[in-house]
Amino acid sequence: MNIFNLLPVLLGGDPPSGDPPSGDPPAGDPPDPTKLPVMPQWAGNLPDEITATESNRNILMQHKDGDAMIEVPTGLVKSYMDSKRAVSGMVNIPGENATAEQTASFNKKMGVPDDAKGYGLKVPDGSPEGMFSDDTMNAFRADAHELGVPKTTAEELFSRFAGRQIEGYNDIMAGNQQTVTERLDGLKTELGNDYTKTVEVADKAVHYADPEMIAVFEKAGLIGHPSIIKGFAKIGNAMGEGVLKGIGPAAPATALTKQEVETMIADPKYKLPQGNPIGDAWRAKVQAGFEALYPGTGSADTGPSSGRALHGA
């Protein structure tokens, strides 16, 4: 028995099985115990595998005093203890026939939440509105839980996925802006001195278009398309030919009623932030309707007597 076989016993474990160490007599009839050296008292709990040979007893007899210690390299003891800890901390992976309880126990040890709501997914700052809907995030949580993905792993995966989605969106938007710039440059070349007037008339006509239609154009990447601009310019010119007395060019031939204007002001689209194409178009439509009701009032005249208080002033 060498020191590797003796170490587990000294530390309170079971001795490993295997062939006898070199130096011991070959296997055969066991030696006569009466002819072997007497064991020290402290070694009385050692198994026969260690005490049954004369060579092993001679080693043990070198430490016959009760306080004597067998010197073991510190590194060897540390390695042994580390290996014992590693074995005790191992997690058994459930097999195909594992019960639901075994699978649940394994998932818990791996850090999987008890339910899908346990995943703390966060939408990155600066994400475009509506890119990560509640349905999308809930579906991600459900899939992660079904597949047994640990909480920290799932949250990091979503963070990386969301980041790449935002990068892709920004690349598309930058490309769209570049496309718009190129289209407008082409339109300037085509129209020459008529470019500014054409765009102004088209812009006024767009203010009376249904915001949902503008949203469709924007989604399709058609904002700034020369054909769209020229088309709205034609509509604006046609509208200007049938204007009402006292109403500026590009106003609709049929003026809105006060009730219709008030209804439009109460619409959520009226409160969309500045710069939102749908909100801007809707407010412009309200403005035109108001000016049709109260012709000749200045833009700064917002007093109740003028009727401009309809805008919430």
N, C-alpha and C positions, 0 to 999 in steps of 0.2 A: 504494500500500500504506500503510495507516494503522498506528497503533501497536498496535492489536488484532491485526492480521495479523502484525506483526513480533514481538510478545511471545513466542508459542509457540516460534518459531525460536530466539530468543535464549536461551530457557530449556531448549533441547534437544528440543523437540517438532517436530511437522510443522505447516506453515502451513495454515490453513483455506482451503478453496476458496471462490470467490465472485467477484462482479464487481470490476473494478479500482476503487480509490478515486477520489474526485473529484480532479481536478487532473491526472490522467494523460491522455495522448492516447487517443482512442477506439481500440477494437480494430481492427486492420488488419494491414498488413505490419509485421513486427518491425523495430525500428530497427537501423541499422547499428552493430554493436558497436564499430567503430573510431572512431565519432564520439561515443561515450558517455564520460563521465568515467571515469578509471581507478579501479578499486575498491581500497580499502585491503586489506592482506594479511589482516587478521583476518576480513574478510567474504568470503573466498574460498569458504567452505563453504555460503554462502547460495544458495538455489535461484533459478532465473531469474525466478520469479514476483516476487521482491523486487528483483533486480538488473537486470532487463531494461529498466527505464524510466529516463530521465534524472532525473526528479524524485526517485525513490527513491535513486539513486546520489548525488545532491547531498546528501540527508539523511545518507547513510552517510559521505560524504566529510567531514562536519563532525566525524567521530570517526576520523580517519585514523591517529592515534597508537595504538600497540598497547595502551597502558594506558587509553585513553579509554573511557568507558562511556556508553551511551545512558541518559539519566535516565528512569526509569519510575516513575509514582506507586506508592508502597508499597501502597496499598489495591488497586490493580489487580493487582499481583503476588500479593498474598495471596488475592484472589478466584480468580485463575487456579489457584494451588496447591490451594486448597480444592476447586475443581471437579474437578481431576485426582484428588485423594484420594477424592472421592465416587464417581467413576466406577470407580476401581479397587476400591472396597469393595462395589460393588453385587452382589447375589445374583440369579442368574437363576432364575425360578420354573419348575419343570418343567412341560412341556406334557403333553397327553394321551398322546403317544407316547413320553414319557420312559422311559428304561430304569430298572430297579430300582436300579442304581448311582447314576444321576443323582438319583433321588428320595432315596436314602439320604444322598447328599452334601448335598443341600439341607436335609434334616431336621437333619443334624448341625450345619450352620451356623446353623440357627434355634434350636438348643438342645434338640432332641428327644433323649431318652435312647436308648441303643442297644437297650434292651428295656423292657418295662412295669415291671420291678422298679426301674428307675431313678427312678421318681417317689416322692419322700419324703413321702407323705401322713401327716398327723398328726391324730389324733382330739383335738378340743379337751378341755381339762380340764373336769370336771363333766358329761361326756356320760352320759346314762342307759345303764346296762349293757345291752349287746346291740343298741343302736341302730345301730352301725356294725360289722357283722360282717366277718370276713375275706373272705367271698365278695363282699360289697358293695364293699369297698375294692379288691379284685383286679379286679372287673368295671370299676370306674371307671378303674383304671390301664390295663387292656386297651383300653378305648374311647379313652382319651386318646392312647395310643401309635398305635392304628390310624388315628386322625384327624390324627396329626402335630402334636399340641399340645406346645409347648415346656414344659420342666420347670417353670420358675417360674410360667408361666401356669396349668398344670394344678394345681399345688399351691395357688395362690391361689384358683382356682375351687372346689377341694374345701373349703378353709377357709371360704369364704363360704357354700357349700352346707351344710356341717355346722353352721355357726352359725345359719342360718335354720331348719334341722331342729330344733335344740335349742330355739330360741325358740318354734317351733310346739308342740313337746312340752310345754314349760313352760306355755304358754298353755292347752293342753288340760288339764293337771293342775290348774292354778289354777281352771279352769272346773269340773272334776270336784269339787274340794274345795268350791267354792261350792255346787254342786248337792247334795253330801252334807249340808252345813250346813243348807240349805233343807229337805231331806227330814227331817232329824232334828228341826228346829223344828216341822215339820208333824206329825211323829209325837208330839212332846211335847204338842202341842195336842190331838191325837186321844186319847191314852191318859191324859193327866192324871197323877194320882198313881201310876198303874201303869207309867209310862214306865221308871223306873229298874229296877224288878224285871224287867220284860220284857226290857230290854237285857242285864241280867246273866245271865238264864237263856239267852237267845239266844247270848251270848258263850261260855258254858260248852259249849253244844251245838256251836258252831262248832269248838271245840278237837278234837272227835272226827270232824270231817268230813275227807274226803280233801283234802290240800293242793292237788292238781290241780284239784279242784272250786272251791276258794277262788280259785285263780289265774284260772279261767274267769270267775268273778264279777267279780274285780278288772279283768280285761281288758275286760269288757263294761260296766264302769262301774256295776255293780250293788251295790258295797259301800255300805252305809248306806241301801239302798232299804227303805222301810217294809215292803213285802211280804216281803222276804228276812228282815228282822229278826223280824217276827211269825211267819214260818214256822219259823225256827230256835227261837223261843221255844216254839212248840207241840211241836217235837221234844224240846226240853229238858224240858218238863213231862212228856211221855210217858215219857222215859227215867227221870225221877225216880220214877215210879210203880213201876218194876221194879228198883230198886237192890238191890245185894247188902248183906248185913249188914256194918256197919262201914265202908261206902264212902259218901262224901258224895253229895248230890243231883247229878244230871246225869251220873253215872258210867255207863258201858255195863253192860248186864246180864251180859255175858260178860267176865270179867276176862282180861287179857293174861297169858301165861306169862312167866317170867323170860327164857326164850330169845327170845321175841318182843320184849320190852322191850330186850334187849341188841342184837338185830338193828336195832331202830329207832334206837338210839343210834349204831350204826355207819353208819347211812344219812347221805349228804351233807347232807340237808335239816336234820339235827340241828345241823350246824355253820354254818348260814347266819347272817349277822349279826343282832344284836338289831334289832328294828324291821321286819325282813322278814316280811310276813304269812305266808308259807309256812313259814319257819323257826319263827316264834313259835307257829303252830298245831301244828306237828309236835312241838316241845318240850313244849307243853302236853299233847299226847296221851301223850307218854312219861311226863310227870309223873303224869298220872292213872293210867296203867298201873302205875307204880311204887307209888303210894299204895294201889292195889288189892292189890298183892302184900304191902305192909308197912303195914297199917292202924294208925293211931294214932301213927305216928312224926312228930315235928315237922319243920317245913321246914328247921330249922337242923341237924338230925341227919343228918350226911353221912358218918358213920363206916362203915367196912367191915362192922362187926357188924350195922348196921341194914339193910344191903343197899343203901343210898343211893349207895354207891360206883359203882353202875351208871351214874351220871351223869358219871363221869369224874373224880370228886373223889379 
